[in-house]
């Protein structure tokens, strides 16, 4: 019973493998192994699993499975060959050649084995030649770089560039590493010369990239503290290079944790968890180090944001986050609570506090239970209370600044901190201070508190009069602009609801006009002008404000320039204002019956502003495009800063989708770099943001030449986002647009068709061929028609026991002419490429003849042509051949 079940599952797996369903085949072989197969069967199943993993490009697992088969049967030549293939892909040529030599000894006449052995032998010889030639080069490069006589020469510059280029190749990086390279690079770092330090850091990136054992060794030689200290230097280029190196080191160490501590070369190293904690600990120390630069502090925060929280909440291990909270939360709060450049304070930039807020938010979101969150709250409150109660006025200012930082990050913690005894009262009191720095801290705290539901009513009652007073009477623009933002925030509490007005008619327009005036004043520093954008981000909920804003070319130009400045914390506000202007936020038309019911029950019914109707929105989009919004957003997407959060990415995706809504505007978006900017948005961010960006990509791909819109290799990156729109949780419109876009791509080249197949799109496309909606059904059929040019799809149609061919034949007889054309095109393609399918057409349905006759008799010449392809054309050719043979007709002069 068991033996027959194992045999049946193996056969099922073989059939699935032939059909290209490698994951299904893998599951069948695994199930067979679980039934207790004999050693001989186990060897066969393991080697079959190895074949599946090779097809799925998981070469480590392919090697493991082939090794298991060889353990069961040392003479299994197929298993040996498959292991050699896996080892070759893993770069372990010396081991691969041993397996191939064994294969040749077992089957000396097998030409496949002989050719593979010759090929891999050539690769090994090339590698040896390359390695031997680079030995002398590496030594010479270091001699030039460390020679004090060569200072600043072109020779030295060229040597540093060559070293960096060499390190990017795996063989070159290994050669540098084995030639005492890390110690020599340490000497370059110790020179303190920016150019040499940059060369050393970039070379170390190549050595450590995706290589855990070399990373551990490099940290051991250089010292973790030494590497992290380079992050804090004043030179921005050196600090950024150190940041990149540390990111590569984090990735290499964490990759080792996930892959069972195996490096590229398969070396076993010690559990790197310790190195991860030491690296993280040193970054936390840098946050409060007095001599560190503001840029270095920002880079350290950026690294912690990327490296500490879990990538996915499905991962159960958040131990690194808990460790950072226990060991370093106070240090992060110290940066968040600092003020920019006062004597004796930490050196920070305009972006430092926002980065601290983002890190705190990421850490808080990574917590799994109430006990962990309560610990976070307790640590924050103890820190704030200690400064508020024990350090006089300076301590109160730091405490309030820390509360502002929390309100911008984990707002639950910020709300709880606001409720500490005396905090809110001190904020109100300090708003009336004579000293500008005290007023700034207090007013900013008031603004951040105004957006939180628990405090908004209190501040609306007590803070509006205070903010109005500050706005009217203060002589300092820095105070007035912040007071204005507070008023803007409170004035926009109704959102897009036209009936919920907080201020008198015309007041919001006056506030917006003043915001635009400050925004356009380039005599004011960027940090202060940012607050004008914050104000507009709230006020543009009002459609009258939107209309005036898009008419103000100077304000739009100033907004776009500011978005590209060093003031990164403005990005979210810019994106929010653009979302409001394009109405790309989620809005559902209320059900008329529910509206009547609400009126009857005397409940509030939200009203849309007349100027938020589609015609007004389209006009605003045109004006934004003319002002250069796409170029500005493209620069925003390129920003390598923690401020470009997933939420910010989602806002930009929403705006892009609104910009490409009209087909006539898509050329402008492509010309200004919109296609290039959408790709990273579609691959990273929130689920909603990725879906919106993918839909925008689909719209561009439908109406333009994809090879022009996404030049070079970029066109292949478009496939994955488009396939993601085929999932059932997407709307019917998104499914339809994705199918249309994939149809366009599938018609371009075989390589693109292979990419679509690799993304496992075919089963989903087949599913949509049965869809009730005629447009989706037609689009799926057209897509399958273009994919039918690929051998793998032809194999699926030719495989026994499926109704794929029957569906195309039946669709060729449908009333929908466009569906008939698509199905007939697919049928023509398949029967011309696979003649064996012709004989199967009469077997799939009794109506086959009348369907083909209807195609031939159609007034549409294209349908006639498609109907004549395949079995009909072959029969006609055979008849003409017989007529020539009997002398009834003669061939043309060209022999036809």
N, C-alpha and C positions, 0 to 999 in steps of 0.2 A: 504494500500500500504506500509506504513511505518512498520506496524506490521509484514507483510509477509517478508519484506526485513530484519528486525532485526532477525526474526526466521531463515531465510536462511543463514545469515551471522554467526549466532550462530552454525548452523549445519555444515557450512563450517569449522568454527574454531574447532569444535569437531573432524572432520575428519582429519584435519591437525595435531591436537594434537595426535591422535591415530597413525599417521604416523611418529611421532617424530619431526615434524616441529613446534617447540614451538614458535619461533619468528613469523612464519606465522600465527599461531593460535592467538597469542597476537594481531597481526595487525587486524585480522578479528573481534575479540571481541571489540577492540577499535573502529573500524568503526561502529559496531552495536550500541555502546554507543553514538556515535556522531549523530546517526539518531533519537535520542529522544525516547529511549525505556521507557516502563512503569517501575514504581518502582520495581515491581516483577522481570521483565526482567533484570533491572539494577543490582539487587542483584545477580542474576545467573551469569551475565557477569563479575561482579567484582570478584566473587569467582573463576570463570574460569580463569580470568587473574592471580589471586593468584596462581592457580595450575601451570600456565605457568612459573611464576617467581620462584616457588619452583624448577621446573625442570631445569631452567636456573641458579639456585643457587644465585639468587639475593633476599636474604631473607628480606631485609628492604622493598623492593617494594611488596613482597608477603604479609608481615604483613599489609602494608598500604591498599592493595586491599581487603584483607580479612576483615579488619576493616570497609571499605566502604560497603561491602556486609552486615555485621552485623548491621550497622547503618540503612540499608534499611529493614532488616528482622532479628530481634534479635533472632529468633529461628532457623536460618539457621545453622544446625548442621555441614554441610560440610565446611562452611566458618569458623566456630569456630574451627574445627579440623585442617584446613589448617593454621589458624593463630597460633594455638598451635605449629604446626610443625616449622613455621617460627621463633617463639619466642624461641623455643628450640635451633635451629641452631644459633640464635643470643646470646645465653647464658643467656637469661632472663627466667630462669626456674620457678621462683615464679609466673610470669604472665602466663606462658604456662600451669601450673597445674590448674589454675583457669578456663581456657578455656576447658581443658579436663574434669574437674569436671562437668562443664555445659553440655558437650556432653553426659557424662554418665547419668546425671539426665534426659536428653531428650530421650536417647535411652539406658535404663539400660541393655538390653540384647546384646548390640553390643560388641562382643569380641575384635574387633580391638581397640575400645576406652578403654576398660578395661585393655588390655595389655599395651597400650601406657601410661595410667595413672600409672600402676605399675612400668613401666620402668622409667618414669620421677620422680616418688616418690623415687625410689632407688637412682637416680642421686642426688636428693636434700639431702637425708640423708647422702650420701657419702661426699657431699660438706660441710654439717654442721659439720660432724666428722673431716674433714680435717681442716676446718677453726678453730674449737675449739682447735685442737691439735697444730696448728701453733701459736696461741696466745702466749703461754708460750715460744715457741722456739724463736720467734722474740725478745721478751723481753730479753731472756737470751743471744742471740747473741749480741745485743747492749750493754749489761752489760759487756760482755767480751771485746768487741772492745773498749769501752770507759774507761776501767779500766787501769790506768797508771802502775799498778803492773804486767800486762800481756804483757808488751812491748816485741815484737819480739818472743813471744812464739809460739809453734806449735798450741796451743789451739786457739790463736788469728787468726792465718792464716786459720785454719779450719772454724772458725766462719765467717770470711769474705767470704770464698768460698761458704759456705752454704747460706749466705744472698743473694749472687749474683744468685745462682741457684734457690732459692725460688722466687726471683723477676721475673724470666723468665716465671713463670706460672701466668696466669691472677689472680687466686684466691690468690696466695701468694703476688703478687704485691699490690692487693687491701688491703690485711691484713696489710702489712707494712705501706701503705699509711694511713690507718685508725688508726694505733697505733702510731701516732705522728712521723712516720718514716722520713719524709722530714726534720723536725727540728733536729732529731738525726743524720741524714746523713750530715747535715750542720756542726754539731760539728766534725764529722770525717774529713770533708774538712778543717776545721779550724786548725786541728792538724798540718798540713804541712808535715806529714809523707807520703811518696810516696805510701806505701802499703795500708794504710787506705784511702787515697784519691782515689786510683784506685778502691777499694772495694765500696766506696761511689758512684763514678761516674758510675760504672757498674750496681749497684743496681738501681740508678736513671734511667738508660736506660730502665730497665724492668718496672719501674713505669710509665714512660712517653710513652712507645712504643704504638702507635696507640690509644692513649687515650688523647683526647684534654683537657677535664676538669681537669685531674690530672696534665697535663703539665702546664696549666695556673696556677693552685694552686702551683706547685713546683716553678715556676718562681717568683710567688708572695712571697713565703717564703724565697727562696734563694737569690733573687735579680738578675735580668738579668746581671747587671754589674759584680756581684760576679762570676757567672757561666762563663761568657766570659773571665774574668781575669785569670781563671785557664788555659785557652788555651795558655796564654803567658808565662807559667812557663818554666824553663830550662829543667826539666825532660821530655824526649821525650815520654815515655810511658804514663805519666799523661796527657800531651798535646794531644796525640792521643785519649785517652779515653774521654777527654773533647770534642774533635772534634766529636766523635761518638755520644755522648750525645746530643750535639747541633744539629746534623743532624737529630736525632730522634725527637727532639723537633720541628724543622722546619717542618718535615713530618707530625707530629701530628697536628700542627696548620694549615698547608695548607690543610690537609685532611678534617679538620673541615670546612674550607671555602667551599670546593667542596661539602661536604655532608650536608650542611645546619646546621652546628654547632651541629651535634649530635655525641656524643662520643660512645664508645663501649656499655656503660650501658644505652645509650639513654638520658643522662642528657643534658638539654639545658644550654649552657654557653654563655657568652658575645661574640660578634663578635671579633675574635682573630686578626683582621687586625692590631690593635694597638700593640699587643704583637709581631707580625711579624716585624713591623717597628722598635720597640724598640730593638729587638734582632739584626736586620740588622744594626741599627745605632751603637750599641755597637761593632759589628764586624768591622765596618768602623773606629771607634775610635781606636781600637787595632792596626790597620795598621800603624798608625803614633805615637803610644805610645813608648816613649823612652826605657822603661824597659822591653818591650816584647821581647821574644826570636825569633830568625829567624825561628825556626820550628813552633812556635805559629803563626807567621805572615803568613807562608805558609798554615797552617791549616785554618786560617781565610779566606784567598783567596780561598781555596778549597771549603769551605762552601758557600761562596758568589757565586761561579761559579755554584754550584748545586742548590742553593735555590732561586736565584733572577730571572734569565731569565725564560721565559715561556717554559714549557716542549714541547708544540706544538704551531706552528704558527697559528693553527686554533683557539686557545684561544684568544679572542679579547682584553683581559685585560693585558697590559704591564705597568700598573701604578707603580708597584714596581721597575721596571727597570728605569723608568723616575725619580722616587724619589731618587734612588741610584745615578744616574748621577748628579742630581742637588745637592745632599747633600754630596756625597762622591767621585766624579770623581777625584778631586785634591788629595785626600788621596791615591787613587789607583795609580795615576801618580807619587806620591812621592815615592812609593815602586818601581815602574818601572824605575824611574830615579835615584835610589840610586846605589852606587857602593859598592862592597863587602868589609866589614870590614875596612873602613878608620876611623880615629878618629872623633868622633862627629856625624857620620852618623847612620842611622837606622841599627840594626842588621838584616842581610839578609843571606839567604843560596844561594847555586849555582842555586837553582830552583825558587827563589822568583820572579825574573824579568820575567821569562817565564810564571809563574803562573799569574802575573799581566797582561801580554800580552794576555793570554787566556781569562781572565775575561773581559778585554776591548773589545776583539773581540766578546765575547758572548753578551755583553751589546749592542754593535753597531749593531749586527745582529738582535737583538730583537726590534730594532726601526722600526716603521711602515710607516713613511712618511718623505718627504724631510725636513720639518720644524724641526722634531725631530733630524734628522741627522745633520742638519746645526747647531743646538744648541750644539750638541756633538763636532763638529769641532771648534766652537767658544770657548768653554770652554778649549779644548786642546790647541788651539793656544794662548789664553790669558795666560795660565799657562806657556807654553814654552817661550813666549815673555817676561813674567815678570822675569823669571830666566836669560834669555839670555841678557837682556838689563840692569838689575839693580844690579847684584851681581858679577861683574868682571869675572875673568877666571873660578873660581869655579862654578859660575852660568852658564857660557857657557857649562862647562862639564856636569852639571846636565841636562841642556836643550837638549844637544846632546844625552845623555843617554836616556832621555825620548822619543826623536824622534826614537831611535833604538827600544825602547819598543813598540811604535806604529807601526813601520814597521813590527815587528814580529806578531802583532795582527791585528787591523783594519788598513790595509795598505793604504786605502784611506785617513785616517786621517794622517798617517805617511807621505804620499806623499805631502799632503798639508802643513804639518809642514816643510818639506824639502825646500819648496818654500818660506818660510819666509825669509825676507831680512837678508843676512849675514850668515845664518845657514850652507849652503853647503860650502861657502868659509872658514868658521871656521873649518869645518871638514877636508878640504884639508890642511889647514895651520897647524892644530894640529897633523896631521900625521907625520910632520917633527919635532915635539917637542923632546926635550932632555929627558923629564920625561916619564918614562914607563907608569904610570897610565893614563897620558893624551893621549899618543899614543894608548893605548889599547882602550879607549873610542872612539877615532876618527876612528881607523881602523875598529872596529866592526860596527860603523855606516855606514862606506863606504861599508862594506860587505853586510849589510842588504839592503842598498839602491841599490846595484848592481842588486838585483833580481827583482826590480820593473820596469815595462816597461817604465814608464815616465822618469826614471833616467838612465837606462842602457846605452843608447847611449852616454849620457854626460860623464858617468864614464868610458866607454870603451875608449873614446877619451882622457880623462884627468887623469883617475885614474890608468890605466895599468902600465904606466911608473913609477908612484909613488909607486905602490905596488911591482913592480919588484925591485925597488931601496931599499925598506924596506926589502924585502926578502933576497937580496944579502948582504946588508951592516949592518943590525942590528945584534948586538951581543946577543940579548935576544931571546930565543926560543919562548917565549910567543908572541912576536911581529912577528917573522918570520912565525910562524904557522898560525897566523891570516891573514897575507899578502898572504900567500900561498892559503888559503881558498878563499880570494877575487879573486885571479888569477884563481882558479879552477871554481869559479862561472861564471866568465866571459868567461872562456874557454869552458864551457858546454852550451853556449847560443843556440847552434844548436840542443840540445837535442839528440835524437837517429838518426838524419839525418846525414848519413855518409859523405855527400857532403858538409855539412856546418861546416867547420873546422875553429875555431877562431885562433888557434896557429899553428906553424910550425909542420911538421911531427915529432913525437916522443916527443914533449914537454909535452903532457898530460901524457904520460907514465912516464916521469921523475918526474912530479908533484905528480903522484900517488905513485911512489916509495918512495918519501920523506914523503908523508902522512903515508904510511904503516910503515916507519921507526919510525916516531914519535908515532904512535899508539902502537907499540910494546915496546916502551921505558917506562917501569914502574917506572922510576925515575922521570918522569914528572907527575905533579898532574893531576887528572882525569878531572878537569875543562879545562885544556889546551889540553889534549888528545882528548877531545870532538870535538875540532875544526878540528883535523885530520879526524875524522869520517865525519864531515860536508863536508870537502873537497872531501872525497871519495864518498859521496852521490851525488855530482855533477859530478865527473870524471867518475863514473861507467855508465854514459850514453854511454861512448866509449866502444865498445866490446873488444878491445885489453886490456883495463884496467880491465874489468871483468874477462877475462881469466887469467891474471897475479894474480889478487886478490884471486880467488878461489884456485889457486895453492899454495898460501902462507899460510900454515897451522898456522904459528905463528901469522900472522895478523888476521886470522879468530878467533883464540882462544882469542886474545886480544880484538877483537870486541865484542865477546859474553860475556866476563868477564866484560867489560865496561858497556854493556847493563844491567847487573845485579847489578851494583854498585849504590851508593847513588846519582850519577849524572844523575838524571831523564831526564834532558833536552836533553840527547843524543838519546832518544828513537826514535824520528821522523827521525833523520838522519840515524840511524841503519836500521829502517824499509825501508827508501827510498833506501838505498844501496842494501838491499836484494831484493826489487822489481826490481831494475835495473838488478841485477845479474840473476834473474829468468825470466826476460822479462815478468813479470806479469802485466805490465801496459797495457792499452787499445791500441791495434794496429789493424788497418784494412788494408788488402792488397788493394793497389790502383787498380782501374779498368783499365785494359790494354788500353782500348779505350780512357779513359780520360788521361792516361799518354801520349799516342801518340798525342792527341789533345794539351796537355800542351807543348809538345816539339815543335810541329808545331807553336804554339803561342809564343815560346821562353820564356815560364814561367818556374820557378824553379820546379823541380820534386824531392821530397824527396827520398833518396836512403837508403836501409837497408844494414848494415854492413854484410859482408859475414859470420862473426863469430856470428851473431845473428840468424842464421838459426836453425831450431828445433833440429838438432843433437847436436849442440854446447850447446844449452840451456839445453837439457837433461843431458849432461855430467856435466854441472855446478851444476845442481840440485843434482846429485849423490854425488858430492864432498862436497856440503854444508851439505847434510844429514850425510855423514861420519864424518864431523867436529862437529856435534852436534847442528845444527841450531834449531831443534825442541825444545830441552830442553831450549835453550836461549829464544826462542819466547814464550814458555809457561810461563817462569818467567816474561817476559815483559807484558803478558796479565794480570798476577796477580797484577801488579803494581797499587796501590791505590793512584794515583796522577793525578792532572789536566792535566799534560803533556800527559797522554794517552788520547788524544782527539779523537773525532769521525773520523777525517781524519787519525790519526795514526792507529786506529783500522782497518780502511779500508785497509791500506797498509799491515798490518799483515794478514788480510783475503785473500788478493791477493796472498801473498807469500804462505800461507797454501794451497790454491787451486792449485798453481803451483807444490807444493811438492807432492800432492796426485794424480797428473795427471796420472802417471804410476801406474798400479795396483800392480806391484812388490815392489813399495816403500811404500805402505800404511801400511804394517806391522811395518816398522821402525817408521813411524810417530805415530802410535798407541802406540808402546812400549815406546816412549819417552814422552808420555803424550799429544800428539796432539789432540786426541778426546776430552779430558777434556777442553783444551784451546779453542777449536772452539765453544763450547756452548755459553759462554758469548759474543763472537764476533758475533754470529748469532742472538743474542737477543738484542744487543745494538750497536748503531753507525749509520753511514750513510746507506741509503737504498741499495746502491751499495755494501758496505762492508758486510751488513747482508746477502745479496743475495749470494755473493761470499763464505762466511763462510758456509751458508746453503748448497750450492752446494758441498763444500768439505766434509761436514757431510754426504751428500747423497752418495758420492763416497765411503767413509769409510763403511757406512752401507750396501752398495750393496755387497762388496767383503769380509766382515769379519763378525764374529759372533757379532751382536750388544750387546748382554749381556756381552761379554768379552771386547768389545771396550768401552762401556759406562756402567760400573758396577753399581749395586744397583739402586737407584732411578733416576740416571742420564739418563738412557735409555728412561724414559718417557719425559724428557726435550727435546729430539731430535725431537719429533713429530711435535711441532709447527713450527720450522724452515723448516722442510721438506714440511709441508702443504703450507707454504708461497711460495714455488717454483711452486705450481700448478696454481698460478694466471696468468692471460692472458698476463701480461706485462713481464713475464719471457720467455726465449727462449725455443724452442722445446727441446733442449738437457737438459735444466734444468727441464722441465716438465717430460721428460722421466726418468731421473735419480731419481727424487723425487718419481715417481710412483714405480720404481724398489725398492727403499729403503723402502717405505711404505709397499710394498708387503712382504718384508723380515720381517719387524716389525709385521705386521698383522698375520704372521704365528707363532709367538712366544707364545702369551698368550692372554686371554680374556681381561685382564686389559689394554694391549696395544691397542687392538682393540677398547675398550671403549674410550681410550684417542684420537684415530684417529676420532672416531665419534663425540666426544665432540668438537674437533677443526673444525667441520663442513666440513670435507673433502669429504664426500660421494657425494654430488651434483657435486663437481668439478671432482671427479673420473668418475662419470657417464658421464659427459660432454666429457671427453677424450675417452670414449668408442666409440664415434661417430667420432673421429679424422680421417682425411684422411691419415696421416702418419701411416703406418702399425706397426711400432715399438711402437709408443705411444699408439695406439689402443690396441695392444696386452698387453702392460704393464698395462694399466688401467683395462683390463679384468682379468688379473692375480691377480691384487690387489683386485678387487671385489670378485674374487673366494675365497681368504683368509678371506675377511671381512664377507663373507656369513656364517661363523661359528657363528656370533653374532645374537642374537635374534632380535635386532632392524633392522638389514638389512633383515633378513628373513621376518619380518613384512612388510617391504617396498615392497618386491616381492609379498607377499600374498595379499596386499591391492588391492581393485578393481580399475579398470580404469587406469591402466598403462601398458606400453609395455616392462617393464624390463625383464620379463620371455621370451617374444618373441625374444628380442635381443639375449639372451643367446642361445636360440634354433637355431636361424639363424646362429649365429657365429659358432655353433657346426658343421655346414655344409660348412664352408668356405674352400678355397684351402690352406690357410696358416695353416700348421699343428700345429704350436705352439699356434696360436690363437684358433684353434679347441680344443686343449688340455686344454687350460685355460677355455674356455667357457663350455666345457663338464664337467670339474672339478667342476665349479660353479654350473652347473645344477645338477650334481650328489649329491653335498653337500646339495643343497636346497631341492631336492625331498626326500632325506633320512631323513632330519630334519623336513620337512613339507610335509607329504604324500598327503595333499590336493592339492598340486601343480601338482601332477601326472595327475589328471583328467583334469587339465587346459591346459596341453601341446598340446593335439589335437586341442584345440580351437584357439591357437595363430597363427598357420599357417597350410595350407593344405599339406605342404611338410614335416611335422614332422616325418612321418613314414620312409620316405626314408633317412632323416638325421640320425635317430637313427640306421637304418639298415646299413648305410655307416660306422658309428662308430663301430658297431659290426663286420663288415667285414673288417675293417682296418687291415693291417699287423702289425700295432703298437699295442702291447699288452696293453699299458697304455690307449690308446683310446678305445680299446675293453672293458677294465675294467670299464672305466668311462661311456661308453655307456650302459653297463649292469646294472649300479646302477639305483635306482629309479623305474620307472614304469615297466621296463623290468624284473628286479630282483624280484619285487613283483609278477608279473604275473607268472614268472617261479616257484617261491615258491608255489604259489597257485596250479599250475598244478601238481607239485610233491606231494603236499598234497592230491590232488584228486586221484593220482595214487596209493598212499599208502592206501587210503580209499577203493579203488576198488581191492586191493590185487595184483596189477600189479608189484609193487616193495616193498622192505622192507627197513626200515630205517637202517642206520649204527648202529654199536654197541654203539656209543656215543649218539644215539638218533636223529641224523641228517638225 
